Amino acid sequence: MTWDIAVILSFLVIVAASSIALQIYLCKRSNKWLGIVFPAATLFFSLVIVFVITYEALNRGPGIVITAETFRFVREPINTALLVRHNIKIFLSANIPTVVLMGIYLTYRILAKTKNK
């Protein structure tokens, strides 16, 4: 069991390190738009996550309530404030890679501007 977790964590670290290395490589290129590819992709991915979660919450089927006698199908009303609060938390946590990649992009753009002056 722990070996599986170690393999998964190693894979995630390798993917994260290689994406950061690729981001740095793209930011060092003369074309400034190449460095925005990964941050835009992660921002798009976070928006997709929020939209899917909202869609699933709004269109979920009836829930099954098990009692001693029968099964009852119940559709509970959606708590909108709770849904919005969860979506904000998910959006912010899904955009952590976006912030990191944009930080790398802005750092290399500032370094390129000061180098050209």
N, C-alpha and C positions, 0 to 999 in steps of 0.2 A: 504494500500500500504506500509506504513512504517513498519507494523507488519511483512509483508513478508520479508522485507529486514533484520529486526532484527532476524527472525528465521534463514534465510540463513547465516547471519554472525555468529550467535551463533553456528550453525552446523559446519561452517568452523573453528571456533576457537577450538571447541571440537575435530575435526578431527586433526588439527595441533598439539594441546597439547598432544593428545593420541599418535600420531606418534612420537613426540619427546620423550615422556616417554618410548615408546617401543624401540626407538633407544638407549636411555640411558641404558635400561635393557639389550638389546642385546650387547652393548659395554662392559658392566660389566662382561659378561660371560667369561669363560676361553678360549673359541674358538674365535680367533680373526677374523675369516671369517664371523661370524654372524653379526658383525657391519657394514659390507660392503653391506649387502643385500639391505637396503633402498636407500643408495646413488647410487648404481648401477641401481636400478629400476627407480629412478628419472632421472638419466642420459639417460637411454634407452628411457624413456617417452619423454624427450626433443628432442632426435634424431628423434623419430617417428613424433613428431609435425613438425619439420623442413622438413622432407621428405614428409609428407602429404601436407604441404603448397606448397612446390616446385612442387610436382606432379600436384596439382590442378591448380597452376599458369601456368604450361607448357601445360596442356591438357584441358584447359577450352574451352568451346564451343564458338560459335560466340555470340557477344553481340547484343542486339537489340537497334537500334537508331530510335527514333520516330520523324518523321518530320510532317509537316502539311499535306503532301500529302500521304505518304506511310510509311511503315516500311522498314528499311534497316538492313540487317544483316552485321555486321562489325566485323572482327577479327583484333584487334589492335596488333602490334608487342609488344613483351615483352621487357621491359627495364631490362636488365640483372643486371646492377649496382644497380638499385632500389631493385630488387629481392634479391640480395646478401646482401644488407644493411638491409633489413627487416628480412631476415633469421638470420643474426648475432644478431640483437636486440632480436628477439624471442628466439633464442638459449640461450642468456645470461639471459634473464628474466625467462625462463623456468628452468634454472639451479640454481636459488636462493635456492630452497630447497636442491639441491645437495650440495651446498657449506655449508649450515647450518648443514646438517647431517654429512658431512665429517669432519666439525669442531668439532662436538660432538665426532665422532669416534676417530679422532686424539688426542683430549684432553684426552679421557679415555685410549687410548693406551699409551700415554706419562705418565699418572698417574700410569698405571699398570707397566710400565718399571721402574719408579723411586721407586715404592713400592717394587718391587722384588730385587732391589739392596741393 
